[in-house]
Amino acid sequence: MVLSYLLRSVDIERRKTRHSAALWLSVAGAAFLPAVFVLIYWLKPTAGYPPPQAGPEYNGWEVWLGRAWAVASGVFLPFYVVLINALVVNIEHRNNTWKYVFTQPMPRWAVWLGKLLVIQGLVVLCFLLFDGLLLGTGYALGFVNEKFALHNHAPDWNLLGRLTLKMYVATLGMAGLHYWLANRVKNLVLPIGLALAGLVVTSLLLKWEYVHLFPYAYPSLSLREMALQKAGPLLVRHEWISLGYFAVLTGLGYLDLLRHRIG
């Protein structure tokens, strides 16, 4: 019975988001940066050429993937996570259907968890598309121009997998906060403003000793940690804290949901 409620809730939310801006944001967002970097390499090929001192062992994939993930971690991911939570939940706010949702023969925990799982499913879809498009465009560029050093090397699959997982975990702290916030606030201006403020504050706090407590900085911290230490523990301190934020904030958000009156 518990599983049937959850599966039904996920299916309902999937149907709601199938033609929504949230799905298009996930697809278009994943394609945007690969398209931009293809244009940069195509219009200014020397931007992707190995430095003069590089030897035959130079692997262009590290630069290609590193540049894209650097921009994604510093700019795209905070805005994407904030918007995807706001857009999915805003379907109920915009159509004024919360009362209808809560009068359905389904427990509130199933509604809450169903929306959460669909949102996280969209995030995973965006991450997988992003990696896939980076690999596809990288191979295409290597075929067109051998000087990019992409054709005679292979991507470091283990490194890419670790980076993708760590980036996903790093977004969970923001996701927990903004899922709760999206259920409480109807307009989209506040979460977008918070995302922008989070980016500005992150740029100021990256050298602060307690920056590991600020969830908007986690994607940038994960990228920096991977650049400094490619081999090490799968998850580091701020990523474990991100998981903790996600668990605590989604739990508090659900308790807050229980207090909502239907009428």
Order of alpha helices (4+ residues) and beta strands (2+ residues): alpha-alpha-alpha-alpha-alpha-alpha-alpha-alpha-alpha-alpha
